[in-house]
Amino acid sequence: MQIRFTDPCEFLRELRERGPDVEPVVRVTKLLRAYDQLPLARLFVVASYLRAAEHRGDTVLLVVLERFVGDVWPGHAERNRQILARADTLVSLVAEMTARAVYRPTGGAPEVRAGYYDDGAVGVAH
């Protein structure tokens, strides 16, 4: 089961209120997805963590932020650099805010690591 966000502020609010309790880790990375109809890749920032579902026994929830940053086109080096810079800024922001987040039940901040938890979605980590 998943809880998905596209807004980083909503994801971070959820993290503070109901953070990771299965593993005290939030994973943050950039993800490129090929676009079938055009020669481009779509760039996303993805953050994810695991937590136990309330009142659901041993059900684990995957909490995911997937934020579209821009399209990366072959032959557009300057534009692509700008998009990658925006993605790097968002990765840094989510990592910094996660490190500052105090998850109320544990009183501590989760560890920030690269990568993402995958429940079978197709993608290529960048």
Secondary structure, DSSP 4 states (H G I P E B T S, - for coil): -EEEES-HHHHHHHHHHS--SSSSEEEEEEEEEE-SSSS-EEEEEEEEEEEEPTTSTT-EEEEEEEEEEEEE-TT-HHHHHHHHHHHHHHHHHHHHHHHH--BTTTTBPPEEEES---SS---EE-
